[in-house]
Amino acid sequence: MEDQKVTEISMKGAPACGRCHMLVARYAPQVLASSGVYHRECFEAWYFGRYGKRPSLLAGTNGDRHRYRLREQQAA
């Protein structure tokens, strides 16, 4: 067991979260917003603190189950 090596995963090119500034892992739940990429937890905490309700997020497309985008508000 000791001679087995853990495979190193390159995080080169991974975007940093706009709130916590940590790298966003490839398959971590993330929100793609117009201002950048965020961890889903960071984005929901910021949104709830600002607007007092949870954001309505849309699931990703084309097999991106881990990526969410913010539902655009309709102009009234």
N, CA, C and O of each residue as an XYZ file, in Angstrom:
304
protein
N       0.812     -1.193      0.000
C       0.000      0.000      0.000
C       0.855      1.255      0.000
O       0.473      2.250     -0.616
N       1.989      1.240      0.666
C       2.806      2.439      0.762
C       3.461      2.795     -0.568
O       3.788      3.960     -0.797
N       3.659      1.811     -1.449
C       4.319      2.103     -2.712
C       3.361      2.676     -3.764
O       3.806      3.114     -4.825
N       2.071      2.678     -3.486
C       1.117      3.274     -4.417
C       1.150      4.789     -4.259
O       1.197      5.318     -3.149
N       1.123      5.473     -5.402
C       1.184      6.935     -5.384
C      -0.183      7.515     -5.716
O      -0.931      6.968     -6.526
N      -0.483      8.605     -5.088
C      -1.724      9.308     -5.381
C      -1.523     10.077     -6.676
O      -0.523     10.776     -6.837
N      -2.452      9.954     -7.584
C      -2.355     10.673     -8.844
C      -2.558     12.160     -8.595
O      -3.534     12.572     -7.968
N      -1.639     12.942     -9.087
C      -1.750     14.384     -8.926
C      -2.635     14.941    -10.030
O      -2.463     14.614    -11.204
N      -3.565     15.771     -9.647
C      -4.465     16.398    -10.597
C      -4.009     17.828    -10.785
O      -3.873     18.577     -9.818
N      -3.775     18.205    -12.019
C      -3.322     19.557    -12.311
C      -4.498     20.522    -12.227
O      -5.544     20.298    -12.836
N      -4.315     21.589    -11.470
C      -5.345     22.619    -11.357
C      -4.987     23.824    -12.231
O      -5.574     24.898    -12.093
N      -4.020     23.634    -13.130
C      -3.621     24.727    -14.009
C      -4.803     25.131    -14.885
O      -5.429     24.283    -15.520
N      -5.096     26.391    -14.917
C      -6.195     26.888    -15.725
C      -7.544     26.858    -15.030
O      -8.539     27.293    -15.610
N      -7.605     26.350    -13.793
C      -8.868     26.317    -13.057
C      -9.209     27.730    -12.600
O      -8.339     28.451    -12.111
N     -10.470     28.131    -12.755
C     -10.840     29.489    -12.335
C     -10.916     29.603    -10.820
O     -11.183     28.623    -10.125
N     -10.683     30.797    -10.323
C     -10.815     31.060     -8.891
C     -12.229     31.547     -8.600
O     -12.827     32.254     -9.412
N     -12.757     31.170     -7.448
C     -14.089     31.602     -7.034
C     -14.065     33.114     -6.803
O     -13.119     33.654     -6.231
N     -15.113     33.777     -7.254
C     -15.191     35.225     -7.100
C     -15.402     35.681     -5.666
O     -15.156     36.847     -5.359
N     -15.850     34.802     -4.782
C     -16.119     35.175     -3.389
C     -14.980     34.785     -2.455
O     -14.468     35.624     -1.713
N     -14.581     33.511     -2.489
C     -13.576     33.035     -1.529
C     -12.172     32.976     -2.128
O     -11.207     32.734     -1.404
N     -12.043     33.193     -3.430
C     -10.765     33.232     -4.145
C     -10.005     31.910     -4.122
O      -8.805     31.881     -4.395
N     -10.693     30.817     -3.799
C     -10.063     29.500     -3.885
C     -10.358     28.920     -5.261
O     -11.340     29.300     -5.898
N      -9.518     28.008     -5.718
C      -9.741     27.395     -7.023
C     -11.014     26.564     -7.009
O     -11.313     25.887     -6.025
N     -11.756     26.620     -8.100
C     -12.985     25.840     -8.233
C     -12.629     24.533     -8.919
O     -12.184     24.535    -10.066
N     -12.820     23.418     -8.229
C     -12.501     22.116     -8.784
C     -13.390     21.814     -9.982
O     -14.502     22.331    -10.086
N     -12.899     20.984    -10.874
C     -13.583     20.708    -12.131
C     -15.005     20.213    -11.948
O     -15.907     20.685    -12.641
N     -15.233     19.279    -11.038
C     -16.567     18.699    -10.867
C     -17.261     19.153     -9.593
O     -18.218     18.517     -9.150
N     -16.794     20.240     -8.999
C     -17.478     20.807     -7.830
C     -18.705     21.575     -8.308
O     -18.677     22.159     -9.391
N     -19.776     21.588     -7.525
C     -20.941     22.389     -7.922
C     -20.536     23.853     -8.039
O     -19.995     24.435     -7.099
N     -20.801     24.440     -9.200
C     -20.366     25.805     -9.450
C     -21.439     26.572    -10.204
O     -22.260     25.991    -10.913
N     -21.415     27.883    -10.038
C     -22.375     28.768    -10.688
C     -21.617     29.619    -11.695
O     -20.614     30.250    -11.362
N     -22.107     29.629    -12.929
C     -21.539     30.476    -13.963
C     -22.386     31.742    -14.041
O     -23.507     31.719    -14.549
N     -21.852     32.826    -13.544
C     -22.555     34.105    -13.557
C     -21.862     35.040    -14.542
O     -20.764     34.746    -15.016
N     -22.492     36.149    -14.844
C     -21.895     37.095    -15.789
C     -20.600     37.692    -15.245
O     -19.745     38.130    -16.015
N     -20.456     37.711    -13.928
C     -19.259     38.286    -13.317
C     -18.156     37.274    -13.049
O     -17.073     37.656    -12.605
N     -18.404     35.982    -13.308
C     -17.365     34.983    -13.118
C     -17.913     33.647    -12.654
O     -19.111     33.382    -12.746
N     -17.014     32.811    -12.154
C     -17.361     31.476    -11.676
C     -17.285     31.466    -10.155
O     -16.347     32.009     -9.571
N     -18.275     30.848     -9.515
C     -18.350     30.796     -8.058
C     -18.650     29.375     -7.609
O     -19.301     28.615     -8.327
N     -18.173     29.016     -6.414
C     -18.663     27.801     -5.782
C     -20.159     28.004     -5.547
O     -20.596     29.119     -5.260
N     -20.936     26.946     -5.665
C     -22.383     27.120     -5.473
C     -22.699     27.606     -4.068
O     -23.567     28.460     -3.892
N     -22.004     27.071     -3.060
C     -22.252     27.477     -1.676
C     -21.916     28.951     -1.466
O     -22.654     29.664     -0.787
N     -20.815     29.406     -2.040
C     -20.416     30.808     -1.903
C     -21.443     31.725     -2.559
O     -21.824     32.750     -1.994
N     -21.892     31.344     -3.765
C     -22.844     32.176     -4.481
C     -24.185     32.245     -3.745
O     -24.774     33.319     -3.621
N     -24.664     31.095     -3.257
C     -25.943     31.089     -2.553
C     -25.872     31.888     -1.263
O     -26.832     32.579     -0.921
N     -24.759     31.815     -0.534
C     -24.609     32.582      0.703
C     -24.602     34.080      0.407
O     -25.243     34.854      1.117
N     -23.879     34.494     -0.645
C     -23.851     35.902     -1.014
C     -25.235     36.380     -1.467
O     -25.687     37.449     -1.058
N     -25.897     35.598     -2.300
C     -27.197     35.989     -2.830
C     -28.226     36.106     -1.714
O     -29.013     37.052     -1.684
N     -28.220     35.138     -0.793
C     -29.170     35.171      0.319
C     -28.915     36.382      1.212
O     -29.860     37.026      1.669
N     -27.650     36.694      1.462
C     -27.320     37.855      2.271
C     -27.736     39.158      1.619
O     -28.110     40.105      2.311
N     -27.678     39.221      0.301
C     -28.021     40.454     -0.405
C     -29.517     40.613     -0.656
O     -30.070     41.695     -0.465
N     -30.172     39.530     -1.087
C     -31.574     39.626     -1.485
C     -32.558     38.982     -0.510
O     -33.766     39.172     -0.651
N     -32.076     38.230      0.467
C     -32.956     37.632      1.465
C     -33.711     36.396      1.003
O     -34.635     35.950      1.682
N     -33.334     35.837     -0.139
C     -33.959     34.604     -0.631
C     -32.921     33.823     -1.423
O     -31.910     34.375     -1.859
N     -33.183     32.536     -1.604
C     -32.252     31.698     -2.361
C     -32.375     31.999     -3.850
O     -33.468     32.307     -4.326
N     -31.278     31.915     -4.587
C     -31.349     32.182     -6.021
C     -32.034     31.039     -6.760
O     -31.975     29.889     -6.324
N     -32.676     31.350     -7.863
C     -33.245     30.299     -8.709
C     -32.205     29.973     -9.778
O     -31.929     30.777    -10.668
N     -31.649     28.796     -9.670
C     -30.573     28.378    -10.562
C     -31.093     27.367    -11.576
O     -31.954     26.544    -11.265
N     -30.564     27.440    -12.778
C     -30.896     26.486    -13.821
C     -29.758     25.483    -13.942
O     -28.585     25.847    -13.856
N     -30.112     24.224    -14.142
C     -29.096     23.178    -14.293
C     -28.326     23.391    -15.589
O     -28.833     23.985    -16.540
N     -27.113     22.902    -15.607
C     -26.284     23.030    -16.794
C     -26.799     22.191    -17.950
O     -27.652     21.321    -17.772
N     -26.273     22.459    -19.131
C     -26.670     21.731    -20.327
C     -25.493     20.944    -20.877
O     -24.353     21.133    -20.454
N     -25.776     20.076    -21.809
C     -24.755     19.277    -22.483
C     -23.914     18.454    -21.516
O     -22.699     18.349    -21.685
N     -24.544     17.875    -20.512
C     -23.836     16.999    -19.584
C     -23.095     17.704    -18.475
O     -22.390     17.047    -17.710
N     -23.222     19.011    -18.352
C     -22.572     19.745    -17.265
C     -23.493     19.754    -16.054
O     -24.090     20.779    -15.726
N     -23.604     18.608    -15.395
C     -24.504     18.498    -14.247
C     -24.029     19.306    -13.062
O     -24.828     19.662    -12.196
N     -22.745     19.603    -13.006
C     -22.177     20.306    -11.862
C     -22.175     21.819    -12.046
O     -21.838     22.551    -11.115
N     -22.542     22.294    -13.219
C     -22.564     23.742    -13.477
C     -23.991     24.253    -13.489
O     -24.883     23.648    -14.084
N     -24.185     25.363    -12.829
C     -25.497     26.003    -12.770
C     -25.359     27.419    -13.291
O     -24.274     27.999    -13.270
N     -26.464     27.969    -13.758
C     -26.454     29.374    -14.153
C     -27.654     30.053    -13.530
O     -28.664     29.419    -13.224
N     -27.524     31.333    -13.352
C     -28.562     32.110    -12.698
C     -29.698     32.349    -13.680
O     -29.466     32.728    -14.828
N     -30.927     32.127    -13.225
C     -32.078     32.405    -14.073
C     -32.209     33.914    -14.202
O     -32.284     34.630    -13.203
N     -32.236     34.385    -15.430
C     -32.349     35.830    -15.677
C     -33.722     36.312    -15.267
O     -34.730     35.668    -15.559
N     -33.759     37.436    -14.596
C     -35.024     38.019    -14.182
C     -35.688     38.686    -15.374
O     -35.041     39.418    -16.122
N     -36.971     38.435    -15.551
C     -37.730     39.034    -16.642
C     -38.011     40.504    -16.328
O     -38.370     40.845    -15.201
N     -37.851     41.355    -17.310
C     -38.150     42.781    -17.127
C     -39.664     42.945    -17.051
O     -40.382     42.451    -17.920
N     -40.148     43.622    -16.038
C     -41.593     43.778    -15.867
C     -42.075     45.113    -16.388
O     -43.268     45.408    -16.321
